[in-house]
Amino acid sequence: MSTTTLTKAARTLVAAATSNAAAGTTRGVLDLRTTQGGLLTMKITNGATGPTVQCEGRVLVAHNAGTTPAAASAGADWKTLWRFGGGVTASAITEQSIAIDPSVMHVEVEFTGNTGQAVVVEAFMSEISNASTV
């Protein structure tokens, strides 16, 4: 009987407790060309005074076979895969996750859109870098 062994690593796209300023944008990027995807988690925490307009968490991918493109909004390189909002309720916590397929070459997380107040954001990935059968 054979078993599959996975090599996994914790990767940080946006560090815990990162402040996304009102009208600001926070991004993090990973090159996944030599990995097999993984699980991406994201968190938005509103302050004691909620933002006037909610912060959006966005997951973008790039199909570039070469180097990882510079972090940017959706456009020529980056394509939006998924998005969610953190609402405007004071002290609300919104956590989301998405599986990143092995076919993805580059992934970016972007937090943006909140106005009036800063919010706290983070994004981490449990990355699978190798699968072997023994």
C-alpha angles and dihedrals in degrees: 000000000000127000131200119234118201126203109213135183135186110237127191120216096166117012120239115271094020111161116227104202121225107277089009133122127220120193139180129186136197130192106223100173093115098037137075101235124254144190119313120200126190134185135194119189119188119213129243085278109047121228119267089232120024126255114244123214111210132188115206132180133201125209096205112136091197128053123345110268119241114270109271144140121278112299139098096350108017122062123191112245100173142346139192137181132233096211126224101266114125114257093001116157119208119188124182137170137195133186112239111217121231089242092068112105100187131011130195131187117205128187114193147130103067115132133184096025139034119247131203117243141179140173130191135171133206097214125200108215100171141013119194132176119222 
